[in-house]
Amino acid sequence: MDLSDAEVMARAAGEPEYFVHVFDRHGAAVHAFLARRIGRHAADDLLAEVWVQALRSVERYDARGPDARPWLYGIARNMLRTHWRARSRSEMPLGRTDPLDLDPWGDVDAQLDAARRSPALRVALAALPVEDREVLLLVAWEELTPGEVAVALGVPAGTVRWRLHRARASLRRQLDDAARAANSIDNTMGV
């Protein structure tokens, strides 16, 4: 089917069977988005809820967005928040109160290319404010543009660009500091 997502969504509002085309196009990406945050098994279950909610909300799709992925990621993110809120407070890490803090990005360590820097990267990512980390991961992992991230998060594009800039600057600074510290230790040990 050669229709854009916006055209398919417009048709799906009156004829729900068209919605299957959106699923065919973006099902794997939405599943990957969920799996990176809650694991493959839980993502399988949550994916169905995302599609049910998306189909219920098809009339609210903003047709100005030619790609439905940001809209779907926004729904998936809301489902993740609901999922994390449903977890008992006893499962919340000490000092964490926002369900987005439960985003288990650390579980995907094996997927990081930079094996040598992964411990420093893990620490640097954990140090980011939740909102900044979410923007950075949507850009880096999901390959969304800042405008698409704005749609997914329901915030102005300028806010997304600022959060992305702040996250990148913080990561750069922390990774540079970690590299200097590692080099200093290596030099001290004569490596």
C-alpha positions as CSV (number, residue, x, y, z in Angstrom):
1,M,0.0,0.0,0.0
2,D,1.5,3.3,-1.1
3,L,-0.5,5.5,1.3
4,S,1.3,7.7,3.9
5,D,0.7,7.0,7.5
6,A,-1.5,10.1,7.7
7,E,-3.6,8.8,4.8
8,V,-3.9,5.4,6.4
9,M,-4.8,6.9,9.7
10,A,-7.5,9.0,8.1
11,R,-9.0,6.0,6.5
12,A,-8.7,3.9,9.7
13,A,-10.8,6.4,11.6
14,G,-13.8,5.3,9.5
15,E,-12.6,1.9,8.5
16,P,-10.6,0.2,11.3
17,E,-9.3,-2.5,9.0
18,Y,-6.9,0.0,7.5
19,F,-5.2,0.2,10.9
20,V,-3.5,-3.1,10.2
21,H,-1.2,-1.3,7.7
22,V,0.1,1.0,10.5
23,F,0.8,-2.1,12.6
24,D,2.6,-3.8,9.6
25,R,4.8,-0.7,9.2
26,H,5.6,0.1,12.8
27,G,4.8,-3.0,14.9
28,A,8.5,-4.1,15.1
29,A,9.7,-0.6,15.9
30,V,7.2,-0.2,18.7
31,H,8.0,-3.6,20.1
32,A,11.7,-2.8,20.1
33,F,11.0,0.5,21.9
34,L,9.1,-1.4,24.6
35,A,11.6,-4.3,24.8
36,R,14.5,-2.0,25.4
37,R,12.7,-0.6,28.4
38,I,11.0,-3.6,30.0
39,G,12.4,-6.7,28.3
40,R,11.1,-8.8,25.5
41,H,8.5,-10.9,27.4
42,A,6.8,-7.9,29.1
43,A,7.0,-6.0,25.8
44,D,5.0,-8.7,24.0
45,D,2.1,-8.2,26.5
46,L,2.3,-4.4,26.5
47,L,2.4,-4.2,22.7
48,A,-1.1,-5.4,22.5
49,E,-2.3,-2.7,24.9
50,V,-0.5,-0.1,22.8
51,W,-2.3,-1.2,19.6
52,V,-5.7,-1.3,21.4
53,Q,-5.2,2.2,22.7
54,A,-3.9,3.5,19.4
55,L,-7.0,2.1,17.6
56,R,-9.2,3.7,20.1
57,S,-7.4,7.0,19.6
58,V,-7.1,6.9,15.8
59,E,-9.5,9.9,15.5
60,R,-7.1,12.1,17.5
61,Y,-4.1,11.4,15.2
62,D,-2.7,14.6,13.9
63,A,-2.6,14.2,10.2
64,R,0.1,16.8,9.9
65,G,2.6,14.1,11.0
66,P,3.4,12.0,8.0
67,D,5.0,9.2,10.1
68,A,2.8,7.6,12.8
69,R,5.9,6.4,14.8
70,P,6.1,9.4,17.1
71,W,2.4,9.2,17.9
72,L,2.8,5.5,18.6
73,Y,5.9,6.0,20.8
74,G,3.9,8.5,22.8
75,I,1.1,5.9,23.4
76,A,3.8,3.3,24.2
77,R,5.5,5.6,26.6
78,N,2.2,6.3,28.4
79,M,1.6,2.5,28.6
80,L,5.1,2.1,30.1
81,R,4.3,4.7,32.7
82,T,1.1,2.9,33.6
83,H,2.9,-0.4,33.7
84,W,5.6,1.0,36.0
85,R,3.1,2.7,38.2
86,A,1.3,-0.6,38.7
87,R,4.5,-2.1,40.2
88,S,4.5,-2.0,43.9
89,R,6.3,0.8,45.7
90,S,8.5,-1.8,47.2
91,E,10.0,-2.4,43.8
92,M,10.9,1.3,43.4
93,P,14.6,1.9,43.9
94,L,15.5,4.0,46.9
95,G,15.1,7.7,46.2
96,R,13.1,7.1,43.0
97,T,9.5,8.4,42.8
98,D,8.8,8.9,39.1
99,P,7.8,5.8,37.2
100,L,10.1,6.8,34.3
101,D,13.0,6.3,36.7
102,L,12.2,2.6,36.5
103,D,13.2,2.6,32.8
104,P,15.6,-0.3,32.9
105,W,17.9,1.0,30.2
106,G,20.8,-0.6,32.0
107,D,19.5,-4.0,31.0
108,V,20.5,-3.3,27.4
109,D,24.1,-2.9,28.2
110,A,25.0,-5.8,25.8
111,Q,23.6,-3.7,23.0
112,L,26.0,-0.9,23.4
113,D,28.8,-0.8,20.9
114,A,31.3,1.0,23.1
115,A,32.1,-1.9,25.4
116,R,35.1,-0.1,26.9
117,R,33.1,3.0,27.7
118,S,29.8,1.2,28.7
119,P,30.4,1.4,32.5
120,A,31.1,5.2,32.2
121,L,28.2,5.6,29.8
122,R,25.9,3.7,32.2
123,V,26.9,6.0,35.0
124,A,26.5,9.1,32.8
125,L,23.1,8.0,31.6
126,A,21.9,7.3,35.1
127,A,23.0,10.8,36.2
128,L,20.8,12.5,33.5
129,P,17.4,13.8,34.5
130,V,14.7,11.4,33.5
131,E,13.3,13.8,30.9
132,D,16.7,14.4,29.3
133,R,17.5,10.7,29.2
134,E,14.1,9.9,27.6
135,V,14.7,12.5,24.8
136,L,18.2,11.2,24.2
137,L,17.1,7.6,24.0
138,L,14.2,8.4,21.6
139,V,16.7,10.2,19.3
140,A,19.5,7.6,19.6
141,W,17.6,4.4,19.8
142,E,14.4,5.1,18.0
143,E,16.0,7.5,15.5
144,L,13.3,10.1,15.9
145,T,13.9,13.7,15.0
146,P,13.5,16.3,17.8
147,G,10.2,17.3,16.2
148,E,9.0,13.7,16.3
149,V,10.2,13.4,19.9
150,A,8.1,16.5,20.7
151,V,5.0,14.7,19.3
152,A,5.8,11.5,21.3
153,L,6.3,13.3,24.6
154,G,3.7,16.0,24.1
155,V,6.0,18.9,24.7
156,P,7.2,21.8,22.5
157,A,10.0,21.0,20.0
158,G,12.1,23.8,21.6
159,T,11.9,21.9,24.9
160,V,13.1,18.7,23.2
161,R,16.0,20.5,21.5
162,W,17.1,22.0,24.8
163,R,16.8,18.7,26.7
164,L,18.8,16.9,23.9
165,H,21.5,19.6,23.9
166,R,21.7,19.4,27.7
167,A,21.8,15.6,27.7
168,R,24.5,15.4,25.0
169,A,26.6,18.1,26.8
170,S,26.3,16.3,30.1
171,L,27.3,12.9,28.6
172,R,30.2,14.4,26.7
173,R,31.5,16.1,29.9
174,Q,31.1,12.9,32.0
175,L,32.6,10.6,29.5
176,D,35.5,12.9,28.9
177,D,36.1,13.0,32.7
178,A,35.9,9.2,32.9
179,A,38.3,8.8,30.0
180,R,40.8,11.2,31.7
181,A,40.5,9.3,34.9
182,A,41.0,6.0,33.2
183,N,44.1,7.3,31.3
184,S,45.5,8.7,34.6
185,I,45.1,5.3,36.2
186,D,46.7,3.6,33.2
187,N,49.6,6.0,33.2
188,T,50.1,5.6,37.0
189,M,50.1,1.8,36.6
190,G,52.5,2.0,33.6
191,V,50.0,0.4,31.2
